[in-house]
Amino acid sequence: MAAASDVLLKTPLHGLHLELGARMVPFAGYTMPVQYPAGLMAEHKHTRAAAGLFDISHMGQLRLVGPDAAAAFESLMPVDVIGLAPGKQRYGLLLNDQGGILDDLMFFNEGNDSLFVIVNGACKAADIAHIQARIGQRCQVQPMPDHALLALQGPQAAAVLARLSPGIERFVFMTGGPVRIGGIEAFATRSGYTGEDGFEISVAAQDAEALARLLLAQPEVQPIGLGARNSLRLEAGLCLYGNDIDESTTPVEAALSWAIQKVRRSGGAREGGFPGSARVLAQLTAASGTAGHLDHETLKRQRVGLVALERVPVREGTVLESFEGLPIGQVTSGLLGPSVDRPVAMGYVALAYAEPGTRLQAMVRGKPVPMEVSTLPFVPARYYRG
C-alpha cells in the first residue's frame, strides 16, 4: 500500500538491500525486499535451520509515557496492560467500538511509567492518530520515526547475538531491554514473527546499516525478504493484519481469545471497559459453551488452520464449501509450506465446521480441492522460555 503521496519511502537499509541484490516491491508505503538472489525457499529454510535477518523498519514504533500510561492504553485493548511487569512484553489488540481489530501490536513495559509499542507498518499512521485521539490527554504519545527495526530469527540467533552482545542470552521469550551489540546501542526483545527463537532489535536509524552489516558478517546469518517472512509466519499460525484479521473480525472470531487475560474477562477484576467489550465478552461466553454446546448465534465463525489433501496451493480469497456445495467460509492466507512440504492455509469457517479433522473443500479455479481443518501452528513453535 503506497503512502498518501504515492511516493514510496525507503528504510535506512535500502542501499544495503540493493547491494545484496534484493528484488524490491512496494509494501506498506515503503519499497521493501521481497527476496534476495537465493530465493524464497532457500531463505525460509535457512531461517528454520540457522539465522535470518529481516528489515522490518516499516513497522511503527512509539512510546507512551506518564503515570497513567498503562491504564490509558488498557482502555483501548482487551488485554492486561496494568499487570505487565517491567522488562516484559505482551501481544495486544487495538479494537474499534464494534470489537473489530484495528491492529495487532506488541507492547513492552520499560519501567519508569514508559511503554514501548510496535505496530504494523500499514496501520501505523492510523494507529498513532487513534491512540493520540483516545488517550493523548492521559499520557504522552511519542512516535519514533528516527528508529529502525531489525529481526534476527532462527535457532542460531541467540548464539550470534551472545557473541556480539554477551549477556543478551539471559532474555527469555517476551522479555528484553537495552543492549549494546558490537558497541552499537539498541533495544532488544526475544520475540518475532516466525515461530522460531529470535530477537527484534530497535536501533537508531543512523546505526541501522552498521548493525545489519555486523550481523550479516556472522557465518550463520543470511538476509531474508518479505516472501519468506510470510511463509514462515503462516507455518507458525500467526496472523497477517489485513489478511487474517481486520476491522471486521473480533479477537474471538480470530481465535485470539488466548490474548485476553482473565482479569479483563467477565468476572475479572477489570472486566470490560474496552471498545466493543459487550460484543467481545458475549462471544467469549459463547465460545466457552453452555453444557458443552457452543452458541452459534453469538459466535458464527472461527479462524482455523487448513491442510489441502491434494498438492494444490489454496490462496487467499478462495471460497470454502461443504461437500454439499454450501458456502461456509473463505481462505485468508495460503501457500505451499516450505518446511511442512504441503499446502497449508488459514481462513474463516462457519462454527459448525471449525473442529479439527473436519473435511471441507476449496474451490480453486472452479474445481473442488478437499481440505481438512487442522490445529495451529503447522510447525511447532521453538520460542526460548528458559
Helices and strands as residue ranges (DSSP letters): E 9-10, H 14-19, E 23-27, E 30-35, H 40-49, E 51-55, E 60-65, H 69-74, E 89-95, E 101-111, E 114-119, G 121-123, H 124-135, E 140-143, E 147-153, H 157-164, G 168-170, E 176-181, E 184-189, E 198-204, H 205-216, E 221-223, H 226-235, G 257-259, G 262-264, H 277-288, E 301-308, E 319-321, E 327-337, E 342-350, G 351-353, E 359-364, E 367-374
